[in-house]
């Protein structure tokens, strides 16, 4: 191999490595800083300890917000999958007037930025007295997650062999029984994927939540945002590492359960 | 009950929960937003007065002009660099035969699983006055005073590039996935060098993916506010940060609504432009 192509090959590798480094830099740095013990932000750490992690576990605000986010995410996951499945059944199995409008309604939230929706949601929820309440934030998160669950469940539904359902029907099963015993087990991967996606979106959602919640229903991302406005100490780094590990566990579980390719 | 009527009943039960949920969480907010943008007081409801004052503020106040141009500059520079840096990664991932390929693909997309707030914090640590870069420069005695990398436009742009790159990588990857390797071999056999193969074959055929990446990054960049607000240290004014501060600090909801609708208009125009460009490319 001649010298120029060797040089080209190595500069290409160097370029790729550099871009990867840029891409992963914030996560790597957060990891390193999380072991710093000082109460202000400076790099590199002088000594390493688990002090910041201990502080996070003693921080009632973060702990409370974590459980709230978890609870809201779980409810949103089940709600979005249930509602999304009903909508998908209507859209894939039935012809009806206004079908186009329903289809549009399911796609439209994708093309409206969350910050725009956030302002509108405040105006509506304020009138119902739902600002800073669980029903308010759950409703808001349902709106942004249902379009995703309709997509994943519809994809599963369209791959179901209708003849299996018809066979069960011929043998005397009622439509509800067919759905419960045949269709539902067949679309389970789509349901699980939809649930996980809805949960992750809800758990991570910051923009809309910042408009809607203040104290009573504050979620973890909103608490992190508010904390970062005033302070950047290593506690946030420790919390971030914990969150990264949690999403890693969720993704690995998803991969084991159904395979990531199918889910996304 | 006739068969047709029971079918209608079933359909109603399938549609009702979804229509209710999306009605309250999407349709109503959009309608109220529109109404609020023409109103003097946002919570006054439909009986309130109608006014064009909010729009004239948005259009004639030089401050909001600057906000609008800032937003476009911000969106375009983030898009340019995010696509420029994502392309080599996507190209590398489509052609590498390394056994680490799966892991490398996962690493390129992994940041998506980490909250944007967390990664913004990471960039605050890297670019801050006592951060990684300034700390290293001072330790090496290359500078006395910290270089201003955070709390300004530059910092907000760098962080946003990284935060949106995984989306661009995914979009370009799916564009490159459609590429037929035989085309490259044919070109090489006919005597084209690697550069020429790239310039004449790979690049043109991957343009739809690049275009999709650019659209995604641009619309996400111009509608973001967490990153410009935290990285900008209150010194970066883009539409996202202004919508948020009119809504939560000034409590001027009608103006926030008008600004949000301006953002939506830019958003939709870009999507329409994208669809035209895509059609032109694929024709």
Interface residues (C-beta under 8 A of the other chain):
Chain A: X8 X12 X15 X16 X19 X20 X22 X23 X24 X25 X26 X27 X29 X30 X33 X40 X41 X42 X43 X44 X79 X82 X83 X84 X86 X87 X89 X90 X94 X96 X102 X105 X106 X108 X109 X111 X112 X113 X114 X115 X116 X117 X118 X119 X120 X121 X122 X123 X124 X126 X127 X139 X140 X142 X143 X144 X146 X150 X200 X204 X206 X207 X210 X211 X221 X224 X225 X228 X229 X232 X236 X237 X240 X243 X244 X247 X248 X251
Chain B: X7 X11 X13 X14 X15 X17 X18 X19 X21 X22 X24 X25 X26 X27 X28 X29 X30 X31 X32 X33 X36 X42 X43 X45 X85 X88 X89 X92 X104 X107 X108 X110 X111 X113 X114 X115 X116 X117 X118 X119 X120 X121 X122 X123 X124 X125 X126 X128 X130 X131 X132 X135 X136 X159 X162 X165 X166 X194 X219 X222 X223 X224 X225 X226 X230 X240 X243 X244 X247 X248 X253 X256 X257 X260 X261 X263 X264 X267 X268 X271
